[in-house]
Amino acid sequence: MTIPDIQSQADTRKIAIDKVGVKGLSYPIVVEDRANGEQHTIADLNIYVDLPHHLRGTHMSRFVEILHHYHKEALIGNLEPFLSELKKSLNAQAAYIDINFPYFINKKAPISKIASLLAYDCIFSASLKDDFELLIGVIVPVTSLCPCSKEISAAGAHNQRSKITIKVSYKEFVWLEELIELAEQTASCEIYSLLKRVDEKHVTEKAYANPKFVEDIVREITIRLQNDPRITGFYVESENAESIHLHNAYAMISRPVK
């Protein structure tokens, strides 16, 4: 029995599609881990190709079929051949993949030194047209303490949990841990999964001694990234879930690929 290939039918509307594919696909991946060699995690994947105007549809099954050949290896090192195979299989001019995943780091509390795992949301975003382009990123939870609140108050200052997002393109390898550490070093204080009383005292006092606006954070990270010869472009944002306002504070700086 011959099964008709509906996707390959001609389309007469003469409208090309920029991106078509699968979105929100959960799949196990392997990520390079600075401390342990590799880390297994579950990613949320968006995979696309372009579609020429004369074709009705793409072949969705091929996205997962090709992905399955690569998922057991460290994915970041195979993104270009993966996208190349995707382009070839689907007769596309461009292929894209967005990979969002939790990445776990074993962190010790600052004083008690008790270890616990902390999850960081991480991103790989790659495309292949004529050239291969890759962006890696992290979203890092931190504590920020308001410099203005500290200055004008007789006692205390408002502080809150914040998110720092760093995305970079690079010409030499950059560890996810390096970006995470950069964000944490720039904040008022790091966040930990587990704190004893001696640790809680330490992080509270450290944040108070290190007040930061969102503007301070993105500027300080920008200086560090601009001075790193490996980095060719970046995007940095800082967002505070303000504890005394019903809005968030936000700042962003981006620099295009050099």
N, C-alpha and C positions, 0 to 999 in steps of 0.2 A: 504494500500500500504506500502510495506517495503522500506525504504530509505537506501541505502547502506552506511556503515560507512567506508569511504575510509581511514581516518586517522588511523584506527585500523588494516589496512591490514599489513601483514608481509612484512618486508624489508629484502632482501637477501644480501645487500652490506656489512653488518656486521661492520658498522661504527656508533658508538654512537655520539650523539650531546651534547655538553657541555651546551649550552643555546638555548632555543627556546621559543618564546612567542610573546607578543605584545609590541610594542615600540611607544612612542610618543602619548600615550593616554591621552587626556585632561579630567580631572574629578574633581568635587568639593570635597574638603576634609575639615576636621576640625582639627586645630592645637592648642595645648595648648599655651595660651598667659599669660605671667606673670602678666600683668597689668589688663587684662580684663577677665581672665578665659579661654576663647577660642576665636579663630579667624577662620572665614570661608575664604577660598581662593581656587584658581584653580591650580591644580597640573598637571605637565607633568609626566606621569608614564611610566616606562619600567618594565615589569613583565615577568619573565622567569622561566622555569623548565629545568631540563636535560631530555634527551630522550634516552632510551636504543636502542641498535643497531638493535633489532628485530622488532621495530615498525616504520611504515612509517612516521607518523606525530603525533602531539599533537592536543588537542581539544581547539582551540583558544577561542571559545565562553565561556568556563568555567572560563577563567581568569577574564573576565568582570562580569560574573554572580556572582562569589564569591566576587569580589571587591565590588559589589553593596550592599552586606550584611553589609559591614563594613564602608562605606564612610561617614555615618552620625555621627559616633562617633569619638572621638579623635584618629587619626589613629596610632600615635606612640605607644600607649598603647595596640594596637591590632595587631601589625605586626607579632608577633610570631604565634598567633592562625590563622591569615590569611594565612601565609605561610604554616602552618601545614595542614590546610584544602586544600590548593592548591596541596600540595604533595599527600595527600590522594586521592583527586579527580582524579588526573592525573597519579597516580601510579608512581610518580617520587621519586628519591633519594635526590634531592636538589631543592630548590625553592629560587627565588631572586626577590627583588623589589628595584627599584631606583625611588625616589620621588623628583622632583625638583619643587619648588614653590616660588612665591613672598610672603614675610612676611612684613607687614607694622607696623611701629612704629611711634607713635606720638612724634615728637621732637620739643623742643622749641629752638628758636634762642638764641644764648648765651647772648646777651645783651638786646635786645628788648623783649625777651621772647614770641614772637609770635609763635604759634604752627603751624606745618604742618606735613603731613605724608611723610615718606621716606620709599621706598621699598628696601628690601634686598633679594637677591637670596639665598635660603636655600635648603638643601639637607638632605634627609634621605636615607640611603642605607642599606638594611638588607638582610640577607641570612639565610637559615635553611638547614643544612645537618644533621649531628649528633647533632650539637650544634647550637644555635641561636646566630648570630652576628649582631650587629647594629653599624652603623657609622652615626653621625649627623654632619652637616657642614653648614657654612655660607660663603658667598662671600660679602665682605664689601668694599664699595667705600670710599676712604679717600683721603686726600691731603698729598703729601710728598714734602719736600724741600731738595735740595742737599747740604750736608755739605761742599763738595769740592767747589762748586760754590760760596757759601757764604764766605768761607775762602779766596778765591783768588780774589774776586771782591770788588772794592771800594764801590759799591752801588748795592744792590739787590742780588738776587740769583734765579736760575731757579727752578720752582716748577711745579707740575703736579698732575693730578688725578691718583690715584693708586688703585689697587685691592688687598685686603688681603683675602686669603682663609684659613679657619681653619676647619679641620675635626677631630673629636675625637670619640674614643670609651670610654665607662665609666662604672663604677660599681655602681655609685649613680647618680641620675638624674641631668642633666645639662640643664639649660634654653638656648634657642637660644639667648636670650638677653645677657646672660653672655658672650658668644663667640663674639657677636657683640661689646659689650662694651670693651672687651679685645683688639680687633683689633683697635678700635677707640682710645683707650688710648695709644696705642703703636705708632700710626702714628704721623706725624707732626701736623696734625689737622683733626678734623672731617669734614664731608660734610653735608650740610643742603639743604633742598628743598627751603627754603625761608630765605633770608637775607635782612635786611634793611642796610642802610649805616653804622650805628654804629656796626652792626654785621659783615659786610664785613671788616671794619677796624680791628675788634678784631681777626677774623680768619686769616687775612693776617699777622698781627703781631705775632700771636701765632705760625703759621707755621714757620715764620722767626726765632723765638726764639727756635724752636724745630727741627732742621735739622735732617733728617734720611736717611741713605742708605737703600736699600732693605735688605742688610745684617743685619743692626741694627734691623730692624723690626722683621725678622724671629727669630733672636737670643733672643730678649726680650720676644717675645711670647713663645718661647720654655722654657725659664726659668720659666715663670708663669705656664705653663702647667705641667712641671715636678714637680713643687711644689704643685700641686693640687692633693690631695690623691684620688679624685674621678676618675681621668683620667687614663686609662689603656694603651692608645696608641694614637698617633696623627699624623697629616700631616699638615704642615703650608707652605704656599707660599705667596710671595709678588711680585707684578709686577707693574712697573711704565710705563705709557705711556709717555715716555720721551719727554719733550717739546722742547728740542734743538737738538735732535737726530732723525734719521729715523729708530730707533729700540727701543725696550723696554728693561728695566733693570729687572732682574729676580733673585730670590733666593728661595730655598726650603729646608726644614728640615723635616724629618719624623722619627718617632720612632714606632717600631712594638708593637703590643699588648703584655703587660707584662704577 
